Amino acid sequence: MTDGTSAFRARHWLAPHTTVLGGLDPDAPLDDLEPLRAVIGDARVVAVGEGAHFVREFGAARRRLVRFLAERCGFTVLAFEYGFAEGLALQRWLDADTRADTGADGPAEAGGTANAGLTPDMGHWLRRHNRTSGHPLRFVGVDVPVAGGRLRPVLEPLADYLREVDPEALPRAEAALALADRFGGESVAAAAPAWARLEAADRDALTAALARLLLRVRALEPVYVERGGADRYATALRLLEAATHTDYMFGAMSDLFAGGGLGFDTSVREHYMARTLLWHLDRAAPGTRFVLAAHNNHIQKTPITGDHTALPMGHLVHRELGADYRAVALTHTADRVPEMYPDDSEAGFSVAEAPLAPPPEGSVEAAIVEAGHGAHAVLADLRGAPEGPADRLVRMRSQSAVMEVPVRTAFDAVLSVPATTTEVSMRLGG
């Protein structure tokens, strides 16, 4: 069967399963999103992606979807591709600002990154939503600190905890913190090269200190719980897990940037995000429903293949939850997109528009254009996609590239926007 026939079948199938949306205004009425209700069913976790960071239209579409899930479907927790420790700080800011408008910049004060859509505007939108909608959302972070750029956000509160419950272990935490403060940046793109410039003995000392701490904290759980309570112990262990996973990612990303590294190595970060999401889910009241916001690459239900291989968070969560996990990808049919280019800045990269070729055959974007919806914001339900090998949608845009991905099994629905406007926060992250 030719690619042309495959494209014809894709667009022939897509048309009756696609809803043209009224627009992307986050505050607009939500009736046009009602078809999403059938897609998500009774799932406890619904992931909302984005095909590139720093896209204004993705941020607007995500807010509309979050509103729909909160106001019409009973979702009460918003989990984000945002540091676990920084998420705790941001929720405290949201709690304070629901009582008094301080005018503070929540995401920036919490110390997180803004690349995944949690810009100051998003933080203030969430605060306003919680104060006015009648359907407030609790915020949680699931990622490593500063998207892998720094260890202080997790090691500092861990040291404070050890100072109280296990002073004998405190020197190891302080030694790790002193080593970690010698490098780092606003993303792993800045931190990994700086880590590589350390003496090998210092890199090994950091890894050893964290590993020894982790083994001790796990072994002394009964002592820690007796001295500080079960909740504080569980949080401290998650902070320490974040530190060890981030330390591993310094080396993994350094190797990747150098053109080498082990296959599936970036799965370490994905594993942390998946286990942290499940940690939050396990600690929530029965029936609590979560919206998860992260890049499409993180939320897809299938392994990432091609030049870069990984087991993404969505794949790991889907293995645990099955039908209780649904994923909605956000993509676009525009001729350009914001891209991150490595540089020597504190963020480790700059953002500039990259021109794009038309969507290739076999991509979900090409099918949307061929179905006559390229100029509209649309929601496509993928559950009825054809299963024949030649008929499958097998590609999707990701940043300025095109990835091979079995679209109908990787995602349950796709929301496509016709334009991409660059929106860069003053605080960048990787």
N, C-alpha and C positions, 0 to 999 in steps of 0.2 A: 504494500500500500504506500502511495507517495505521501510526502509531507503535505502537499496541497490537499489531498483527500483527508488526511488527518486534521488539518486546520479547519476544513469545511465541517467535519463532524464535531469538532470542538465548539465552533461558533454556533452550529445548529443546536447542539445540546445546551449551550450557555444561555441563549436568549430567554427561554422560559424560566430559567432558574436565577435570573438576575433582576434586582430591584434598582431602579434609578432613584437616588436619594434627592431630597429637596435641597441639599446644600451641606455645608460643613460648619455652620454657625453653632458653636457649642451650646448656646442658650435657646436654639430653635426648638419647636415642637418635635416630639420623638416618634410620631406615628409611623413615619416611613421606615423606621428600624424594626417594626414589629416582626418581619420575616426572620429576624435573628432569633426570636424566641424558640422557633422550631429547631434551629441549628444547635442551640446550647442545651435544650432539654432540661434535665434535672442535674446537670453537671455541677460539682462543687467548686471546680476551678475552671475559669474561662480566661484564656490568655489572649491578649490583644497585642499584636506585633507592630513593627514598622520596618519597611524595607531599606531605610537609610536614616541615620541620625541627622539632627539639625534641620528637619523639614517642617515648616510651619503648618502645612496642611495635614500632616500626620498627627501633629499635636492637637489640632482642632477636631479631627475625626475621632481621635482617641478619647477626647473629653466627651464627645457626644455618646460614644459607646459606653463609657464609664457611667454617664448619667443614666442611660437606658438600663444598664444592668443593675444600678443601685435603685432607681426610682420605680422600675417596672418589674424587676425580677428578684428583688430581695437580696442583692449582694451587699455585704457590709464591711468587707476588708479590701483595700487596694494594696496589692503587693507590687513592688517595682524593682527594675534592674537598677538597684541603688544599694549602697552599703548597708549591711545589717546593723552595724553600730550607729551609722549616721541616721538610719531609719528610726531608731529609738529616740534620738535627739529631735528629729523632725516631728515625731508624734507628740513629744512634750511641747514643742512650739505650737502645734495645732491645738492641743488641749488648752494652752494658755490663751491663744488668740481667739478661741471660741468664747472666752469670757471678756476679753478686752482687746481692742485693736491697737497693737503696739507699733504697727507700721514696719516691723522687722522683716528682713529678707530671710524667710525660713530655710529654703534649700541651701543658701550660701552660708548661713549661720551654722547649719548642721554639718557642713564640711563635705558634702557629697559632690557628685559630678552631675552635670546637666546634659550629657550627650544623649542619654536615653529618653529625653523628653521632660525630665523633671527640672524645668527651668524655674526661675523665680515666679514667672507668670503662672506656671502650672501649680506651684505651691500656693500662691495667693488664690487661684481659682478653687483649689481644693478647700482652702480655709473658708472661702465664701460659700461653696457648696455645702459644707458642713454646718454653716450657720443659718442658711436660708432654705435649703431644699426639703428639710424634714426627713432626709435619708442620708445621715452622715456616714462617712467611711473612715474606718480606722486604717492608718497607714503602717506598712511594714516594709523593710528592706530585705532583700534576699542575696545581695551580691557581696563580693569581697570589698575591703575598704578603698574608697576613692578609685574604684574600678581597677584595683591592683597597683595603685601609684604610691601608697604610703601604708605603713603599719601602725603609726601612732593612734589613729582612731580606734583600734582594737586593743593595742597593748597598753595604752594609758589607763582605760577603765579596768583592764585585767589587773594591772599592777595595784590599783587602788583596792580591788577586791582581795588580792593576795595579802596586802598589807594588814588586812583585818583577819582573814581566816587562816593564812599560812605564811607568816612572816619569813620562815626559813627558805621558802621558795622565791621570795621577792627578788633577791639578787639576780637570779636567772632572768626574770622578766625585765629588770632594769638594764641588764647587760644587752639583752636583745633589743630593747628600745634605743639604747645608745648606738648600737650598730645600725639600726634601721634609720635613725635620724641622719646618718651620714650620706644618704642618697634618697632618691624618691622624687616625685613630681605629681602633677595633676592627672596622670594616667599611667598605665603600664608602659605606654609608648615612651615616656620620659624616664620611668623608673628602671626598666629592664636594661637599657644601655648604661645607666649610672651604676646599677648593681654589677654589671660585667666589668666595670673599671675598678671595683674593689679588689684588694688582694684576695687570692683564693682562700687563704687562711681565715680572713674575716667573713667571707661568704659561708664557709663551713662552720665557723663559730656561731653565726646566726642560726643556721639550720639546726645545729646541735642543741643550742639553748632552747629553741622552740620545741624540738622533739622531746627533750628531757622534761620540759614543763608539761607537755601534753600527756606523757605517760604518767607523771606524778599526779596530775589533776584527775585523770581518769581513775587511777588506783585508789585515791583517797576520797572518793565520792562520799562515803558515809561520814567521814570527818568534816568535810566541807559543808554538807547538808546540815549536820548538827550545829555547826558554828554560824552558818549564814542563811540557811533555808534552802529548800529545793529549787525555788524559782531563780534565785540569784546564782546558784550553782549551774543550772541549765544554761542561763545566759552567759556566764563566764566561760563555760566549755565551748559554746558557739563562737564567742569572741576568739578563743584560742584556736579553734578549728579554722576560723577565717585567717588568722595569722599564718598557720602552717600551709594552708592552700595558697595563700598569696606568695609566700616565700618560694614555693615550688614554681609558681607562675613566673616569677622573676627570671628563673633559669630557662623555663620553657619558651617564654616570649623572646628572650635574648637569643636563643638558638634559632627561633623562627625568623626573627628579623635578620639574622645572619645567613639565612637561606638553608638552614638545616633543621635539626630537631627530630624528635621521635613522632611517629604517626600517632594520632589521637591524643597528643600531649595536652592540648587545651581543654580536654575533657575534665581536667582537674578542677578548673574554675566552674565548669558546668555542673559537676558533681556537687560542689559546695552550694551553688544556687538551688539545685534540686532538693538537696537534703534540708536546706534552710527553709524553703517553701513548705516542705512536708513537716518540718519542725513547728512552724507557725500553725499549720493546719491541724496537727495533732493536739496542740495546746488550745485551740479554739473550741467554743461550745459546739455540741453536735448540731449539724445542719448549717453551720456557718458557711457562707459562700464567698469565694475569693475571686477578684479580678486580678490578673497578673499582666503587667505591662513590661515588655522587653522587646528587643530586636527580633525580627522574624527568625534569624538564625538560632536564637536561643530557645524559641518556643516551639519549633517544628517537632513533630512526633516521630520523625524518622532520622536515622543517622545522617550526618553530613559527610558527603563523599566528594571525590575529585582530587584536586591538588592539595586541598586542606581537608583533613578528616577529623571528626569529633563526634562524641555522643552528647548531643545538646541537652540542656535542662529539660526541654519539653519531652524528649524521647524518654529520659529517665523517669520523669513524673508520670508520663503516660503508661509506662511499664508498671508503675505502682497503682495508679488509679483507674486505668482502663477508661471506660465511658464516662467516668467522673471528671475527665480532663478533656476540654475542647480548645481548639486553637483557631484564631481568626487572624490571618495575615493582612497587613496593609502594604499595598504596592501602588504603582502609578504608571501612567502612560505618557509622561512628559518627555521632552527631548534633552533634559539636563537634570542634574541632581547634585546636592552638596556631597563633596568627598573630602576625606581627611588625608592630608599629605604630611609625611614625617618632616620635622624640622627640629631645631635646637631650642625651641621655646620651652617654657615651664610645662605646658601641656604635652609637649612632644609631637605636636602636629598643628597644622593650620587647616582652615576649612575654606574651600573654594568650589565654585560650580564646575562640574565636569560635563562636557557634552556627551550625549548618548546616541548610538545608532538606533534605528527603529527596533522594536521588540522582535526577537527572532522567532521563527516557526517553532511550534511546540511549547512556547511560553504562555503562561496564563495572561500576560499583558497583550500578546498578539491576538489571543482568542477574544479578549475584551474589545480590542480595536476592530477586529473583523466582524464582531457582533454588532458594531455600530455604537458602542458605548465609550469610545476613547475620549470623548469630550465631556464626559459626565462623571460625577462621583457615583459609584455603583457598589452594591453588595451582591456577591455571587455565592450561592449555596452550592458547595462542592459535593454534597452527599450523594447526588445523583449522577456524578461524573461517570462516563463510560469506562469500563474496566479493561477493554482490549489493549494489548501492549502498544499498538500503533495509534490508538485513540487517546492515550493518556496525555495530560499536560505534564511535561517533564522538565520545564525550565521556569525560573522566576528571577526577576531582577533582585540584586542585593548590592547596596551601595552603587558604585558605577559599573559593576560587573554583572554577569548573568550566571546563576548557579544551576547546576543539574539537580533537580529535586522532584520526586514523585508527588506532584502538588496535591492530588486528591487524597493521598494517604498521609501526607505531612500536615495538612490543614483541613479544617472542616468548612471554612468559608474564607473568602477573600474580599476585602474592601479596597477598591481602586479609586484613586483621585487623579484628575487630569493635569494638575500643575504641581510644581514643587518650588516653594520659595524658601531660600536659605534663612534660617533663624539661629543665630549664634549667641549664646549667653556669654557674659564676660568670664564665666568660670567654665572651662572646658574639662572634659574627661575622656578616657578611652575605654 
